[in-house]
Amino acid sequence: MKKETLLAVFAFFMVSLSAITVVYAIEERAKVITISKEEEDITGDGKNEVIQLKGEPYQDDENSYLKEIFIEIDTSDGKTTTIPLESGAKAALQLADINHDGIKDVFATVDTDGSGGIVDTFLCTLKDFEKKDLRVSEPLDMETHFLDGYKAEIKINATGKSYLFDLRDRKDYYKKMGLYRKGKLNEPTELMVNPFNSLEPIQLDGGKLGLKGIQKVTGIANADTIALVESIWSYTDGKWKLVKVEVKKEEV
């Protein structure tokens, strides 16, 4: 084969390969969906930024699990900031002044789609075009255990307060599962404390915003919900302050 022919074949191959690569890249980008879009001044310069929450589903169906989730922010200075989040079943974005500096912050939640309904959260500020992560409050630490007589106890370590639960309405289930025998525990058993099942902005007394978290406390299975623990948090002097705790028994 002549040299000219070889060069022509090679050139055709390279052009075809480039075309395939471009088409593939376009198809890959096309898989990314926009979950929500906001326009708001989040830098404090008086001009709106464009804040988009985007995700890439595992399948073509927009309702499928999102293997990649990210926030894309186009600031008024012409720059773009991309913030990767955890993967999950769904995601939500809110703009709210949670750190009380007069400028709205970026708050996102991702439902990780676990059987316990756990959420992953992200909070940051872009005041003066500087991205600063504001770590959300940690879930409450608790000491929990079953007691003889079909009872359970939850102690909130942050407050030192304990809560006692009468679980006699579940005794047949607990006996069947081998947790109790004649009202006595077969062995010491702790309850299961979830991290935040939900975390969202809430208005505090005085009009400022804080965060409200809900943690589920379960017994011998995730469906065996014993209590929901609600905690209210305020961002004060650069750290999270616990404002209120409420513990509610979950009825069967």
Protein Blocks (a to p, Z undefined) as FASTA:
>chain_A
ZZklmmmmmmmmmmmmmmmmmmmmmmmmmmpccfbdcdddfkonopacddddddddfblb
lkbccfbdcdddddfkopacdddddddfbdcdddddfkonopacddddddehianopacd
ddddfehhiacdddddddddddddddehiiaddddfknopacdddfklmmmmmmmnomag
ghiafbdcdddddddfbdcddddehhiacddddddddfkbfklcfbdcddddddeehiac
dfbdcdddddZZ
